[in-house]
Amino acid sequence: MSLVPFEFKGAFVRVVTDEHGEPWFVAKDVCELLGYANPSDAVGRHCKGVVKRYPLETGGGVQEVRVLSEGDTLRLIVNSTMPAAQEFESWVFDEVLPTIRKTGSYQRPMTPGEQLLAQAQAVISIERQQAEQQVALERIETRVASVEQVRYLDSRPAGFESMTTIRERISLRHGIPPWVINAVMRDVPGAPLPFAMVRSKHADDGAQPYPIWPTADITRRFDRFAAECTFVTAERATHPDIQQGRFKLRQRSPA
């Protein structure tokens, strides 16, 4: 549940939105705004809904306050003698409630200054996304150009390994899970390009060529990656290029 205060003609009325998106008005705030001298008496005489309370931080600590459904709020409005009651009713049911239904909370209209700031922030966000997309596109173009020039071999030479072998070996060497190995090999900045593609001996059966990398280069790449990691627990670490968060990594004993 969330609590949102909103303003009507200088007075604040707090609304609690429950887990189903239903709004509940703080009874004391509604009664005071509508001119009821005794909120408890007004609620007892006019409200017929189920009694619902919400823990609210007050000057005297946390207290369970009565909150009202839309129906009970309307009952207090129609029984109020305050001149502003009708205007308050229109504002609640034509503006506040439709907004809560749509967004899950009430957002007051922005001032001209806030609108300009929001527009500027939107422009900055779009420009940042465009810059990131351009960098990603240039990286893809570089990798495509390299792939177009890749050599094809009939067999895997000594000192080279496939992706399957890399996953197994690096997992044993550093304890890194396969998904992190995949990210280091394919997604993060400086991901190593394949040395060549090896034609499968079963190509006639539909098997595809597979890439290979120099074993020594991959060892250095992952040793450097492990050294750049920061341990957050004895067995979990993070790395600036791995956005998914912490992952398993074995701490290497000092030489």
Kinemage of the C-alpha trace (Angstrom):
@kinemage 1
@onewidth
@group {chain A} dominant
@subgroup {mainchain}
@vectorlist {calphas} color= white
{ca met a 1} P 0.000 0.000 0.000
{ca ser a 2} L 1.172 3.549 -0.740
{ca leu a 3} L 0.251 6.893 0.805
{ca val a 4} L -0.079 9.984 -1.407
{ca pro a 5} L -0.970 13.465 -0.060
{ca phe a 6} L -2.700 15.829 -2.483
{ca glu a 7} L -3.831 19.416 -2.157
{ca phe a 8} L -7.239 21.010 -2.589
{ca lys a 9} L -7.428 24.779 -2.056
{ca gly a 10} L -4.540 24.780 0.418
{ca ala a 11} L -5.742 21.770 2.428
{ca phe a 12} L -4.096 18.360 2.196
{ca val a 13} L -6.021 15.110 1.951
{ca arg a 14} L -4.082 11.852 2.127
{ca val a 15} L -5.044 8.887 -0.028
{ca val a 16} L -3.905 5.311 0.525
{ca thr a 17} L -3.779 3.111 -2.584
{ca asp a 18} L -4.025 -0.583 -1.760
{ca glu a 19} L -2.460 -3.549 -3.546
{ca his a 20} L -5.426 -3.689 -5.935
{ca gly a 21} L -5.067 -0.046 -6.930
{ca glu a 22} L -8.138 1.017 -4.936
{ca pro a 23} L -7.980 4.450 -3.239
{ca trp a 24} L -8.867 4.954 0.445
{ca phe a 25} L -9.215 8.487 1.819
{ca val a 26} L -7.956 9.374 5.306
{ca ala a 27} L -11.213 10.106 7.148
{ca lys a 28} L -9.849 12.859 9.397
{ca asp a 29} L -8.546 14.852 6.410
{ca val a 30} L -11.834 14.582 4.494
{ca cys a 31} L -13.927 15.532 7.526
{ca glu a 32} L -11.826 18.580 8.356
{ca leu a 33} L -11.902 19.797 4.755
{ca leu a 34} L -15.699 19.393 4.615
{ca gly a 35} L -16.212 21.284 7.879
{ca tyr a 36} L -17.199 18.453 10.222
{ca ala a 37} L -16.353 19.520 13.786
{ca asn a 38} L -16.270 15.931 15.079
{ca pro a 39} L -14.764 13.551 12.476
{ca ser a 40} L -15.515 10.408 14.503
{ca asp a 41} L -19.169 11.391 14.901
{ca ala a 42} L -19.478 12.299 11.208
{ca val a 43} L -18.013 8.987 10.095
{ca gly a 44} L -20.259 7.085 12.496
{ca arg a 45} L -23.426 8.846 11.296
{ca his a 46} L -22.818 8.955 7.547
{ca cys a 47} L -20.443 6.125 6.585
{ca lys a 48} L -21.726 2.613 5.998
{ca gly a 49} L -18.701 0.841 4.521
{ca val a 50} L -16.419 -1.701 6.151
{ca val a 51} L -14.141 -0.154 8.764
{ca lys a 52} L -10.597 -0.046 7.374
{ca arg a 53} L -7.528 1.357 9.070
{ca tyr a 54} L -4.027 2.262 7.927
{ca pro a 55} L -0.842 2.708 10.036
{ca leu a 56} L 0.160 6.361 9.675
{ca glu a 57} L 3.180 8.206 11.066
{ca thr a 58} L 2.007 11.129 13.226
{ca gly a 59} L 3.573 13.507 15.722
{ca gly a 60} L 2.729 11.015 18.469
{ca gly a 61} L 4.166 8.031 16.614
{ca val a 62} L 2.527 5.461 14.358
{ca gln a 63} L -1.255 5.369 14.710
{ca glu a 64} L -3.979 3.326 13.018
{ca val a 65} L -6.167 5.875 11.228
{ca arg a 66} L -9.587 5.286 9.666
{ca val a 67} L -9.643 5.386 5.873
{ca leu a 68} L -12.746 5.672 3.702
{ca ser a 69} L -13.847 4.049 0.481
{ca glu a 70} L -15.092 6.113 -2.459
{ca gly a 71} L -18.674 5.474 -1.368
{ca asp a 72} L -18.173 6.676 2.187
{ca thr a 73} L -16.215 9.697 0.956
{ca leu a 74} L -19.157 10.610 -1.279
{ca arg a 75} L -21.578 10.229 1.668
{ca leu a 76} L -19.556 12.738 3.682
{ca ile a 77} L -19.494 15.116 0.722
{ca val a 78} L -23.253 15.096 0.083
{ca asn a 79} L -24.016 15.601 3.795
{ca ser a 80} L -21.598 18.512 4.144
{ca thr a 81} L -22.934 22.063 4.387
{ca met a 82} L -19.656 23.609 3.220
{ca pro a 83} L -19.983 25.699 0.011
{ca ala a 84} L -16.874 24.011 -1.412
{ca ala a 85} L -18.302 20.486 -1.001
{ca gln a 86} L -19.679 20.298 -4.538
{ca glu a 87} L -16.433 21.576 -6.027
{ca phe a 88} L -14.500 19.096 -3.904
{ca glu a 89} L -16.759 16.290 -5.158
{ca ser a 90} L -16.119 17.225 -8.793
{ca trp a 91} L -12.386 17.431 -8.205
{ca val a 92} L -12.195 14.051 -6.452
{ca phe a 93} L -14.353 12.094 -8.871
{ca asp a 94} L -13.464 13.847 -12.138
{ca glu a 95} L -9.739 14.422 -11.626
{ca val a 96} L -8.144 12.600 -8.702
{ca leu a 97} L -9.783 9.177 -8.963
{ca pro a 98} L -9.421 8.816 -12.763
{ca thr a 99} L -5.746 9.706 -12.411
{ca ile a 100} L -5.234 7.142 -9.644
{ca arg a 101} L -7.025 4.522 -11.739
{ca lys a 102} L -4.691 5.236 -14.651
{ca thr a 103} L -1.314 5.702 -12.943
{ca gly a 104} L -1.715 4.178 -9.483
{ca ser a 105} L -1.137 7.550 -7.804
{ca tyr a 106} L -2.248 11.149 -7.951
{ca gln a 107} L 0.116 13.541 -9.679
{ca arg a 108} L -0.585 17.222 -9.203
{ca pro a 109} L -0.295 19.409 -12.328
{ca met a 110} L 3.279 20.510 -12.930
{ca thr a 111} L 4.248 24.160 -12.751
{ca pro a 112} L 5.656 25.784 -15.929
{ca gly a 113} L 9.143 25.482 -14.471
{ca glu a 114} L 8.654 21.795 -13.706
{ca gln a 115} L 7.312 21.234 -17.223
{ca leu a 116} L 10.427 22.828 -18.741
{ca leu a 117} L 12.654 20.720 -16.490
{ca ala a 118} L 10.772 17.537 -17.427
{ca gln a 119} L 11.083 18.376 -21.125
{ca ala a 120} L 14.811 19.037 -20.756
{ca gln a 121} L 15.297 15.758 -18.911
{ca ala a 122} L 13.372 13.923 -21.647
{ca val a 123} L 15.598 15.466 -24.337
{ca ile a 124} L 18.738 14.516 -22.391
{ca ser a 125} L 17.449 10.955 -21.971
{ca ile a 126} L 16.711 10.644 -25.702
{ca glu a 127} L 20.138 12.021 -26.636
{ca arg a 128} L 21.829 9.611 -24.218
{ca gln a 129} L 19.917 6.664 -25.684
{ca gln a 130} L 20.836 7.745 -29.208
{ca ala a 131} L 24.510 8.010 -28.243
{ca glu a 132} L 24.443 4.560 -26.642
{ca gln a 133} L 22.722 3.114 -29.703
{ca gln a 134} L 25.347 4.692 -31.971
{ca val a 135} L 28.177 3.173 -29.927
{ca ala a 136} L 26.468 -0.228 -30.003
{ca leu a 137} L 25.918 0.061 -33.769
{ca glu a 138} L 29.573 0.934 -34.380
{ca arg a 139} L 30.619 -2.041 -32.248
{ca ile a 140} L 28.345 -4.354 -34.237
{ca glu a 141} L 29.634 -2.973 -37.547
{ca thr a 142} L 33.212 -3.574 -36.413
{ca arg a 143} L 32.448 -7.148 -35.444
{ca val a 144} L 30.550 -7.778 -38.694
{ca ala a 145} L 33.463 -6.454 -40.727
{ca ser a 146} L 35.810 -8.752 -38.829
{ca val a 147} L 33.521 -11.751 -39.305
{ca glu a 148} L 33.333 -11.075 -43.037
{ca gln a 149} L 37.114 -11.488 -43.181
{ca val a 150} L 37.275 -14.562 -40.962
{ca arg a 151} L 39.142 -17.605 -42.245
{ca tyr a 152} L 37.703 -21.101 -42.478
{ca leu a 153} L 39.692 -24.189 -41.506
{ca asp a 154} L 39.036 -27.867 -42.053
{ca ser a 155} L 40.279 -28.825 -38.579
{ca arg a 156} L 41.049 -27.182 -35.254
{ca pro a 157} L 44.788 -26.529 -34.838
{ca ala a 158} L 46.628 -27.098 -31.571
{ca gly a 159} L 46.500 -24.213 -29.126
{ca phe a 160} L 42.950 -23.218 -30.046
{ca glu a 161} L 39.631 -24.025 -28.395
{ca ser a 162} L 35.903 -23.850 -29.030
{ca met a 163} L 33.304 -22.046 -26.926
{ca thr a 164} L 32.312 -25.297 -25.239
{ca thr a 165} L 35.899 -25.943 -24.180
{ca ile a 166} L 36.300 -22.347 -23.005
{ca arg a 167} L 33.260 -22.621 -20.735
{ca glu a 168} L 34.510 -25.849 -19.180
{ca arg a 169} L 38.105 -24.689 -18.725
{ca ile a 170} L 37.373 -21.200 -17.399
{ca ser a 171} L 34.731 -22.571 -15.042
{ca leu a 172} L 37.345 -24.919 -13.580
{ca arg a 173} L 40.005 -22.203 -13.478
{ca his a 174} L 37.969 -19.374 -11.927
{ca gly a 175} L 34.625 -20.870 -10.887
{ca ile a 176} L 32.800 -18.429 -13.188
{ca pro a 177} L 29.289 -19.528 -14.273
{ca pro a 178} L 28.587 -20.111 -17.984
{ca trp a 179} L 26.355 -17.039 -18.403
{ca val a 180} L 29.164 -14.729 -17.281
{ca ile a 181} L 31.631 -16.501 -19.576
{ca asn a 182} L 29.196 -15.985 -22.455
{ca ala a 183} L 28.914 -12.281 -21.632
{ca val a 184} L 32.687 -11.798 -21.497
{ca met a 185} L 33.108 -13.606 -24.806
{ca arg a 186} L 30.309 -11.850 -26.676
{ca asp a 187} L 28.818 -8.772 -25.057
{ca val a 188} L 31.203 -6.754 -22.902
{ca pro a 189} L 33.634 -4.187 -24.333
{ca gly a 190} L 36.769 -5.852 -25.651
{ca ala a 191} L 35.069 -9.189 -26.309
{ca pro a 192} L 37.582 -11.342 -28.232
{ca leu a 193} L 36.879 -12.033 -31.892
{ca pro a 194} L 37.214 -15.607 -33.179
{ca phe a 195} L 40.508 -16.536 -34.796
{ca ala a 196} L 38.769 -18.731 -37.364
{ca met a 197} L 35.754 -20.884 -38.117
{ca val a 198} L 36.245 -24.643 -38.241
{ca arg a 199} L 34.150 -26.611 -40.684
{ca ser a 200} L 32.357 -29.466 -38.978
{ca lys a 201} L 33.133 -32.974 -40.155
{ca his a 202} L 29.386 -33.523 -40.214
{ca ala a 203} L 28.583 -30.509 -42.390
{ca asp a 204} L 26.700 -32.718 -44.823
{ca asp a 205} L 24.264 -33.536 -42.000
{ca gly a 206} L 23.520 -29.863 -41.386
{ca ala a 207} L 26.178 -29.152 -38.734
{ca gln a 208} L 27.450 -25.564 -38.793
{ca pro a 209} L 31.043 -24.293 -38.627
{ca tyr a 210} L 32.088 -23.301 -35.116
{ca pro a 211} L 34.423 -20.505 -33.956
{ca ile a 212} L 37.746 -21.050 -32.204
{ca trp a 213} L 39.969 -18.765 -30.137
{ca pro a 214} L 43.650 -18.931 -29.091
{ca thr a 215} L 43.801 -20.681 -25.716
{ca ala a 216} L 46.540 -18.392 -24.374
{ca asp a 217} L 44.603 -15.230 -25.308
{ca ile a 218} L 41.442 -16.493 -23.617
{ca thr a 219} L 43.379 -17.408 -20.473
{ca arg a 220} L 44.816 -13.889 -20.263
{ca arg a 221} L 41.415 -12.357 -20.986
{ca phe a 222} L 39.707 -14.142 -18.109
{ca asp a 223} L 42.638 -13.738 -15.716
{ca arg a 224} L 42.389 -9.995 -16.314
{ca phe a 225} L 38.600 -10.095 -15.943
{ca ala a 226} L 38.893 -11.928 -12.611
{ca ala a 227} L 41.453 -9.400 -11.372
{ca glu a 228} L 39.053 -6.552 -12.203
{ca cys a 229} L 36.243 -8.092 -10.133
{ca thr a 230} L 35.275 -6.923 -6.656
{ca phe a 231} L 34.311 -9.557 -4.098
{ca val a 232} L 31.158 -8.764 -2.123
{ca thr a 233} L 31.156 -12.089 -0.259
{ca ala a 234} L 33.644 -14.931 0.019
{ca glu a 235} L 32.270 -16.530 -3.158
{ca arg a 236} L 30.390 -13.740 -4.962
{ca ala a 237} L 31.786 -10.861 -6.973
{ca thr a 238} L 30.745 -8.022 -9.267
{ca his a 239} L 32.303 -6.498 -12.368
{ca pro a 240} L 31.558 -3.091 -13.960
{ca asp a 241} L 30.710 -4.692 -17.311
{ca ile a 242} L 28.311 -7.306 -15.891
{ca gln a 243} L 25.065 -5.442 -15.313
{ca gln a 244} L 23.101 -8.419 -13.956
{ca gly a 245} L 24.803 -8.124 -10.576
{ca arg a 246} L 26.879 -10.492 -8.476
{ca phe a 247} L 28.069 -13.899 -9.665
{ca lys a 248} L 30.191 -16.778 -8.451
{ca leu a 249} L 33.964 -16.356 -8.593
{ca arg a 250} L 36.703 -18.348 -6.907
{ca gln a 251} L 39.322 -16.330 -5.068
{ca arg a 252} L 42.768 -17.274 -6.274
{ca ser a 253} L 45.468 -17.920 -3.714
{ca pro a 254} L 48.308 -15.369 -3.771
{ca ala a 255} L 51.329 -16.569 -5.732
